[in-house]
């Protein structure tokens, strides 16, 4: 398991923006995914050679994303900035198989980040529509309460609500659908909230649940 010195934690924070709370987790990731000394060539190999001679205990270095991580075994000692711009032509300084593995790790991380960003954007839009609809319903005295909004498709909003009427009344609120269409350029439909037994919930029943 990777360990991190206090000095390395400060360097990770200053040079990467990694907080102390996740420093150890990040160091473990670098040990798994970073480029080893033995897999380097050219200027990158010479740089790692020089750092090994400087620190003597730097017996397990890793290069990752423009940074050189100095490990002694599994203990991270410090993090150095790549001032040689090696990242821009990294394939020239890393053995082919190791470079392919490194790129695979990086692309996997990028895909994960893109996916997380998309999910966050959807959640933000759902919240925006929800808050806007709550105001709209109050201002127009529509007599229902919007419980939440989800986007099952990028072009479609599902609006969950509760009402005091004893029957399914979603077709009475076409103005809400038009409001979403006009303001957000997407389609929408309403769905009345039920309890676990399938019974339509009233506004007071919903509020009593403290949701």
C-alpha positions in Angstrom: 0.0 0.0 0.0 1.3 3.4 -1.0 2.3 5.8 1.8 3.0 9.5 1.5 5.4 11.8 3.4 4.2 15.2 4.7 6.6 16.8 2.2 5.1 14.8 -0.7 1.6 15.8 0.5 2.5 19.5 0.3 4.1 19.1 -3.1 1.0 17.2 -4.4 -1.2 20.0 -3.2 1.0 22.7 -4.6 1.7 21.1 -8.0 -1.4 19.0 -8.7 -4.1 20.3 -6.5 -4.4 17.0 -4.6 -5.7 17.4 -1.1 -4.1 15.6 1.9 -7.3 13.5 2.3 -6.8 11.7 -1.0 -3.0 11.9 -1.3 -2.5 8.3 -0.4 -5.1 7.1 -2.8 -3.6 9.1 -5.6 -0.1 7.8 -4.8 -1.4 4.3 -5.1 -2.9 5.1 -8.5 0.5 6.5 -9.6 2.3 3.3 -8.5 -0.2 1.2 -10.6 -0.5 3.4 -13.7 2.7 5.5 -13.9 5.6 4.8 -16.2 8.5 3.0 -14.5 12.2 4.0 -14.8 13.0 0.7 -16.6 10.4 1.5 -19.3 11.8 4.9 -20.3 14.4 5.9 -22.9 16.2 9.1 -24.1 15.8 12.3 -22.1 13.1 10.9 -19.8 15.4 8.1 -18.8 18.3 10.5 -18.3 16.2 12.7 -16.1 15.1 9.7 -13.9 18.8 8.6 -13.8 19.8 12.0 -12.5 17.1 12.0 -9.8 18.0 8.6 -8.7 21.6 9.7 -8.2 20.4 12.8 -6.4 18.1 11.0 -3.9 19.8 7.6 -3.9 16.7 6.2 -2.2 14.5 6.9 -5.3 14.3 3.3 -6.2 10.7 3.2 -7.5 10.1 6.3 -9.5 7.0 6.9 -11.7 6.3 9.4 -14.5 2.7 10.4 -14.9 1.0 13.4 -16.6 4.0 15.7 -16.7 5.1 14.9 -13.1 7.9 12.7 -11.7 6.9 10.9 -8.5 9.9 9.9 -6.3 9.1 6.8 -4.4 11.3 4.8 -2.0 9.6 1.4 -2.2 6.0 2.4 -1.8 6.7 5.6 0.2 6.2 8.7 -1.9 8.9 11.3 -1.0 8.2 14.1 -3.4 6.7 15.2 -6.7 8.7 17.0 -9.4 7.4 19.1 -12.3 8.4 18.1 -15.8 10.3 21.2 -17.0 11.4 19.5 -20.2 8.0 19.3 -21.9 8.4 15.5 -22.3 4.7 14.9 -22.2 4.2 16.5 -25.6 6.3 13.8 -27.3 6.1 11.1 -24.7 6.0 8.2 -27.1 9.6 9.0 -28.0 10.8 8.4 -24.5 8.8 5.3 -23.4 9.0 1.8 -24.6 6.2 0.9 -26.9 4.4 -1.6 -24.7 4.6 0.6 -21.6 3.4 3.6 -23.6 0.4 1.7 -24.9 -0.5 0.7 -21.3 0.0 4.3 -20.1 -2.3 5.7 -22.8 -5.0 3.1 -22.0 -5.0 4.2 -18.4 -5.2 7.9 -19.3 -8.0 7.4 -21.9 -10.0 5.3 -19.3 -9.6 8.2 -16.8 -10.6 10.7 -19.4 -13.7 8.7 -20.4 -14.7 8.5 -16.7 -14.3 12.2 -16.2 -16.4 13.0 -19.3 -19.1 10.6 -18.1 -19.1 12.2 -14.6 -19.3 15.7 -16.2 -22.2 14.7 -18.3 -24.0 13.2 -15.3 -23.3 16.4 -13.3 -24.7 18.6 -16.2 -27.9 16.5 -16.3 -28.3 16.8 -12.5 -27.8 20.6 -12.7 -30.4 21.0 -15.4 -32.9 18.8 -13.5 -32.4 21.0 -10.4 -32.7 24.2 -12.5 -36.0 23.0 -14.1 -37.4 21.8 -10.7 -36.7 25.1 -9.0 -38.1 27.1 -11.9 -41.3 24.9 -11.9 -41.9 25.3 -8.2 -41.9 29.1 -8.7 -44.1 28.8 -11.7 -46.7 26.6 -9.9 -46.8 29.0 -6.9 -47.1 32.1 -9.0 -50.0 30.6 -11.1 -51.7 29.0 -8.1 -52.0 25.7 -10.0 -52.7 23.7 -6.9 -50.1 20.9 -7.2 -46.7 20.4 -5.8 -43.7 19.4 -8.0 -41.7 16.7 -6.2 -38.9 16.2 -8.6 -37.8 16.5 -12.2 -35.7 13.9 -14.1 -34.3 13.8 -17.6 -34.6 10.2 -18.9 -33.6 11.6 -22.3 -31.7 14.8 -23.0 -34.8 16.1 -24.9 -37.4 14.9 -22.4 -38.3 15.9 -18.8 -40.4 13.8 -16.5 -42.2 16.0 -13.9 -43.3 14.1 -10.8 -46.0 15.8 -8.7 -48.7 15.4 -6.1 -52.2 16.7 -6.1 -55.3 16.6 -3.9 -57.6 15.5 -6.7 -58.8 11.9 -6.4 -58.1 10.9 -10.0 -55.2 11.1 -12.4 -55.2 14.7 -13.4 -51.9 15.1 -15.4 -53.8 16.2 -18.5 -55.0 19.3 -16.6 -51.5 20.8 -16.5 -50.5 21.2 -20.2 -49.4 24.7 -19.3 -46.5 23.2 -17.4 -45.5 21.1 -20.5 -45.6 24.3 -22.6 -43.6 26.2 -20.0 -40.8 23.6 -20.2 -40.9 23.5 -24.0 -40.7 27.3 -24.2 -38.0 27.8 -21.7 -35.9 24.7 -22.1 -36.6 23.6 -25.7 -37.4 20.0 -24.6 -40.5 17.9 -24.3 -42.1 17.0 -21.0 -44.7 14.8 -19.4 -46.2 14.7 -15.9 -46.4 11.7 -13.6 -48.5 11.6 -10.4 -46.7 10.2 -7.4 -48.1 7.1 -5.7 -47.3 5.3 -2.5 -46.0 1.8 -2.3 -49.5 0.4 -2.6 -50.1 2.3 -5.8 -52.5 4.8 -4.2 -52.3 8.4 -5.4 -50.6 10.7 -2.8 -52.1 14.0 -1.7 -50.0 17.1 -1.1 -50.2 16.8 2.7 -49.3 13.1 2.6 -46.3 13.9 0.6 -45.2 16.7 2.9 -45.7 14.5 5.9 -43.1 12.2 4.6 -40.6 14.9 5.0 -39.2 14.3 1.5 
